[in-house]
Amino acid sequence: MDLSGISLDRNSGTSLHAQLVLALRAAMAEGGLRAGSRLPASRNLARSLGVNRGTVQKAYSALVAAGEARAAVGQGTFVAGTDGSAAGILPPPQTAEDPDWERLARWSARPGVISLAGGMPDARLFPVAPFRESLNAVLAKEGSGLLQYGPSRGHGRFLEVLAARLKERGLDRQAEELLVVSGSQQGLDLVARVFISPGDAVVVEDPTYSGALALFRMMGARLLPVPVDDHGMVVERLESILTRERPRLVYTIPNFHNPTGVTMSPSRRRRLLEICAANGVPVVEDDSDGELAFDDVPPPPLAAGAGNGGVIYLGTSSKLLFPGLRLGWVAADSQVIRALEAVKRVADLHTPPLLQAAMAHFMMTKACRDLVTTVRASYASRRDALLQSLEKEMPAGVTWSEPRGGLSLMVDLPAQISTADLLARAVEEGVVFAPGNLFAVRHSADHRLRLTYGGIREEEIREGMVRLGRAVRAELSGADQRRMTDKAISPPPLV
Ligand SMILES: Cc1ncc(COP(=O)(O)O)c(C=O)c1O
């Protein structure tokens, strides 16, 4: 079998193993790799591609997980048959991130461990009884209609409540410009399916939300990173990328960016909208944390400054209210909404009407207003506790961002510390964080880490930072030790 045509691009934003999966799939589709044939031994293919063996093994595992190949112990990996024996019934290929997130989840679940790794809100704040009243009220009023199939666009009352809520934030949209989705993650997935084909370029902030990276990589997109500083995406870098690469989308999180927590400055927002409009490139605004503001008024969405077109806006009830209901929304030009709706219909027909109706009811209650106040105040105190503890516990040379909302911040470590090593030590100390590489386009953020403060109490945050401070100091002194040893054994300078 001839795989000599495969070439992998180290500078592409897509990981090598994901590129290899796509190339092998293409070879299967084009007949270069026939059903039942044995894939080359991973060592041989790795050598001929000039990559390490783990990359090939990861690609093979992804194909096996997807049912596109099967592994026979001691015999190798084979292209799956077309008899349907394996193909189609197994889960989709894993992304590069999944094993890392699974490991973090396992460590986070160990007794006594303090986890600042996950971005979840605090379920202890969820008011169950008032939400049950909303469920009962809508069931009593609308009855079995809420248990029937519903419209793909969304439940009428929920759409009305959403439109009013968006209007309060400066986004005036008609019903035909809105779509209810099952979480903003589904909104992003629909956008990706409508706009991206394998090989298309997509601009993303670097770092960015790992779920967006996983999605775009899975779609075979070429990721074009633009750095983020204290004022959000460095838009000055974007113009030449737009003209040179003609990307299909620009994905941004302007408010309380995940993972850094920074908010894009007004001048950058204006410039971003200007240059994307001039180049005809749609902006996807992910505003999932936008309402989780610690100051009085949440910042306006980027879309509010964009007239009716140009920005595809994603919102969610997951951060301020309840993520388990999977209620999100998209606001965009009506043509875009129609295209997204068509894809949603084939994906899952619609989001449950009962939950939309109950949420619409709940959003109008005093219990909801009280919850919003409590949630904002609680997370603001936790953010304060984290900032104070970082100040107290971290040695010189460690810096961090200071979010005005959202659930996370980013820590920058001195260059001699690797977060991979630090994480191993931190787990021994009983604290877990998310390494920066999980949010980086090119996996080159080994001196950064993300801390989230939404799900844990202030005293846990303080104790967590005592533990992390110990781990950082131990890593720093280990690095100093290594440097001194290197010096001691290095040859004298030639003079
Ligand atoms: C930036 C960002 N976008 C989207 C999501 C997905 O949220 P959901 O699908 O629950 O709305 C998350 C969740 O953590 C997120 O942080």
PDBQT file of the ligand as one rigid body, heavy atoms in Angstrom, charges set to zero:
ROOT
HETATM    1  C1  LIG A 501     -15.647  29.833  26.198  1.00  0.00    +0.000 C 
HETATM    2  C2  LIG A 501     -16.655  28.731  26.272  1.00  0.00    +0.000 A 
HETATM    3  N1  LIG A 501     -17.465  28.510  25.239  1.00  0.00    +0.000 NA
HETATM    4  C3  LIG A 501     -18.393  27.544  25.256  1.00  0.00    +0.000 A 
HETATM    5  C4  LIG A 501     -18.526  26.718  26.348  1.00  0.00    +0.000 A 
HETATM    6  C5  LIG A 501     -19.581  25.653  26.305  1.00  0.00    +0.000 C 
HETATM    7  O1  LIG A 501     -20.601  25.980  27.153  1.00  0.00    +0.000 OA
HETATM    8  P1  LIG A 501     -22.113  25.415  27.020  1.00  0.00    +0.000 P 
HETATM    9  O2  LIG A 501     -22.135  24.464  25.884  1.00  0.00    +0.000 OA
HETATM   10  O3  LIG A 501     -22.397  24.788  28.319  1.00  0.00    +0.000 OA
HETATM   11  O4  LIG A 501     -22.940  26.623  26.757  1.00  0.00    +0.000 OA
HETATM   12  C6  LIG A 501     -17.697  26.888  27.458  1.00  0.00    +0.000 A 
HETATM   13  C7  LIG A 501     -17.804  25.981  28.609  1.00  0.00    +0.000 C 
HETATM   14  O5  LIG A 501     -16.969  25.915  29.459  1.00  0.00    +0.000 OA
HETATM   15  C8  LIG A 501     -16.741  27.929  27.421  1.00  0.00    +0.000 A 
HETATM   16  O6  LIG A 501     -15.925  28.158  28.449  1.00  0.00    +0.000 OA
ENDROOT
TORSDOF 0
